[in-house]
Amino acid sequence: MTEAKQLTDNFDSYKKKYIHLQCTKQIYKMKTLSLKLDDFVFQETEELLEKIKKPRNRYINEALHHYNRIQKKRIIEKLLEAESKMVRDESMRVLREFEKMEDHEG
């Protein structure tokens, strides 16, 4: 399977899940997880939380949501890049065919 085809399949799957979640308007349950942070990241976070007066869980949820959006944009960029290359390659093939036809007519 080509990288472009795999990206397209993955993106289609992502779109279906996203649309499903948006349409169903589900109430999300909270999941409990164990999280290991580097000491520096933990200390930095604790200092910020004290200043902004935000619960740690909310802060981590918002941070992950933001990071997920960044990653989704990167996936879309890769998909568009792959599709653009496929279109470019196909356009060049068609152009060569037209040039061959012009050469035979002239």
C-alpha positions in Angstrom: 0.0 0.0 0.0 1.4 3.4 -0.9 2.0 6.0 1.7 -0.6 8.3 0.1 -3.2 5.5 0.1 -2.5 4.7 3.7 -2.7 8.4 4.7 -6.0 8.7 2.8 -7.4 5.6 4.5 -6.3 6.9 7.9 -7.7 10.3 7.3 -11.1 8.9 6.1 -11.2 6.8 9.2 -10.5 9.9 11.3 -13.1 11.9 9.6 -15.8 9.2 10.2 -14.9 9.1 13.9 -14.9 12.9 14.2 -18.2 13.2 12.5 -19.7 10.5 14.6 -18.5 12.2 17.8 -19.8 15.5 16.7 -23.2 14.2 15.7 -23.9 12.1 18.7 -22.9 14.8 21.2 -21.9 12.2 23.7 -21.2 13.1 27.3 -17.7 12.0 27.9 -16.8 10.0 31.0 -13.5 10.8 32.6 -10.8 8.2 32.4 -8.3 7.6 35.2 -4.7 7.1 34.2 -1.3 7.1 35.7 1.0 9.7 34.3 4.7 9.9 34.7 6.2 13.4 34.1 9.8 14.6 34.0 10.6 16.4 37.2 11.2 19.6 35.4 7.8 19.5 33.5 6.0 18.6 36.7 7.6 21.5 38.7 7.0 24.0 35.9 3.4 22.9 35.6 2.8 23.2 39.3 4.2 26.7 39.3 1.9 27.7 36.5 -1.1 26.1 38.0 -0.6 28.0 41.2 -0.5 31.3 39.2 -3.5 30.6 37.0 -5.6 28.9 39.7 -6.6 26.0 37.5 -7.0 22.4 38.6 -4.2 20.1 37.3 -6.7 17.7 35.6 -8.3 20.5 33.7 -4.9 21.9 32.7 -3.7 18.5 31.4 -7.0 17.9 29.5 -6.7 21.3 27.8 -3.0 20.7 27.0 -3.7 17.3 25.5 -6.6 18.7 23.5 -4.4 21.5 22.1 -1.6 19.0 21.3 -4.1 16.7 19.6 -5.3 19.5 17.4 -1.7 20.2 16.4 -1.1 16.5 15.5 -4.3 16.4 13.5 -3.2 19.4 11.5 0.1 17.6 10.8 -1.7 14.5 9.6 -3.8 16.7 7.2 -0.7 18.5 6.0 0.9 15.1 5.2 -2.2 13.9 3.4 -2.5 17.1 1.4 1.2 16.9 0.5 0.8 13.3 -0.7 -2.4 14.0 -2.7 -0.7 17.1 -4.2 2.2 14.9 -5.4 -0.2 12.3 -6.8 -2.1 15.1 -8.7 1.2 16.6 -9.9 2.5 13.2 -11.2 -0.8 12.5 -13.0 -0.9 16.0 -14.5 2.6 15.5 -15.8 1.6 12.2 -17.3 -1.4 13.8 -19.1 0.8 16.7 -20.3 3.3 14.2 -21.9 0.4 12.4 -23.6 -0.9 15.7 -25.1 2.6 16.5 -26.2 2.9 13.2 -28.0 -0.5 13.8 -29.7 0.7 17.3 -30.9 4.0 15.8 -32.2 2.0 13.2 -34.2 -0.4 15.9 -35.6 2.4 18.3 -36.6 
